Amino acid sequence: MITLISIELQKIFRKWRTYIGFIAIGVLVVIVQVALYFTGEGYIKAITRNFQDSFIMVGNLFNGYLVANLVLTGLYIHIPFLIVLVGGDLLASEATSGTYRMLLTRPVSRFKVVSAKFSAGLIYVFLLLAWLAFLSLGVSCLIFGTGELVSFRGKLIIFSANDILWRFAGAYGYSMLSMFTVFAVSYFFSSMVENAIGPIVSTMAVIIIFLILSALPIDFLKDVSPYFFTSHMTQWDGFFHDPVDYTNIIESALVLGGHIVGLYLITSYIFLKKDILS
Amino acid sequence: MDSEQIIEVRGLTKKFKNIVAVNNLDLNVYRGDVFGFLGPNGAGKSTTIRMLLSLIKPTSGSIKIFGKSIKENREEILRKVGAIVEKPDFYLYLSAYKNLEILGKLSGADTSKKKIMEMLELVGLSKRAGSKVKTYSHGMKQRLGIAQALIHDPELIILDEPTTGLDPQGMKEIRDLILYLSRSKNKTIFLSSHILREVELITSRMIIINNGSAQVEGTVDELLSVDKLSVTFEVDKIENAKMIISESDWRVKLSSSTNRELTFELMKNEIAVLNKFFIERGFSVSAVVPVRSLEDYFLKITEGNGK
């Protein structure tokens, strides 16, 4: 299995499209950092405007933690686009290029093939999120330093410097789970078609449709929106609330985990039953 | 020839909705055979090969390879099988070397540099080992396809139209390689083709399929026997010739006629006799064209499918 995963990783990382995600995140984070470097103080003044008369703000409020938090909020919704580029391609590209015939005439079970590809895809997502964390948190702390984190979630919350890193760890961990779900959706679509465009478009369409439906002020949609996986993707934000609502976070994590396992099993079933006609 | 049965197919059928791609097919391939699987395009050859390799599931029927069902023993069987299914497609963004390394690892083969270069040398690609496959010509990909089929030293090699798209020199090289594998390495080879000449040159036994069903099966010598010939005579005064034939014993051998020629089903030794028959009666014979009956039959079904 390790050999299979290693082969799949080699295939992923020898494709140009794999690096689009890393480059896009690299460029976007740097742009945000540069912009905040020159205008960040204004942002702090804006969110603390209502409190400046009552409180004296001391210390370094404009720091790497704030930048990382802003980047995570800003980029989070766009990262799925980068993930489906690879996830949607994993199975469909083998069909498009005809390499299924080479791959599946080897003495390896189809279940192992589909599992190795799935695992390699999860590793890709992990590395993409780790790259985001490194740039947005690691590099930002180097540039802007550390300090307290000002967070505005309906109310202004200021986390002390020693109460922040674990929150980021939780947020990035939860983000990973969300992005694994997006990957699992694209992987599922990838097993059903023979070109990579279909899964990419389908996954993004599902995400956009669910987000729109969740946002519409209609009672019926409000009732069903908790069943959309998209409704649970933003729970990473819960780590920046005080107190943290673990019940909500765990429930949402279980929903996402259920989606990942369910989609993986359905994809495996489709792949096992599939006639290779390409 | 050893009598151990390597491939045993019984009643194999594959339906795609209302289309019957393979219909109740039986096949027997024995150890050491170079078995020709002949049929026009669309006859069901590739579908059959895909079922042999477990790429698609039969609607009904059974497939045994090395005496075991492919359904229950897929991995064990595929360990001993090398194949090209239709045109060989590779990871175009990887080099030939890397492609072979990956496919070799999946087959549990020795993927040392020495072994991979040996395989590339065998198919004449060692100098382009490091080039990405997307820079390869069709012929080079075809040869790389042979290399990937052989990388794990399989006992049975299934080749689906391995010379398609090759120039005459390339076709000869592949034929020579197949003969080398059969004679020197004692491999059993299942060769699918739509070219009768190719099958005739290489194989020891063959089957012809059309519309998914077996039409004829046997040794190449039996099936392509030169004793049974369809012979076309081009003679002048064709209407007179037809009349004379209809009054003679040759009429039972006449299979067809046009306003330029007469075609007979003859034994080899009857050709000269009939020729003499025409000449003695004052006809001028401008051409005698023998066509082996199987070839004629094959051409008919091929042309029939082409229309």
Interface residues (C-beta under 8 A of the other chain):
Chain A: T3 L4 I7 Q10 K11 R14 K15 W16 S97 G98 T99 Y100 R101 M102 L103 L104 T105 R106 P107 V108 S109 K273 D275 I276 L277
Chain B: R50 L53 S54 L55 I56 K57 R74 E75 E76 I77 L78 R79 V81 A83 V85 E86 K87 P88 D89 F90 Y91 L92 Y93 L94 K98 I102 L103 K105 L106 S107 G108 Q148
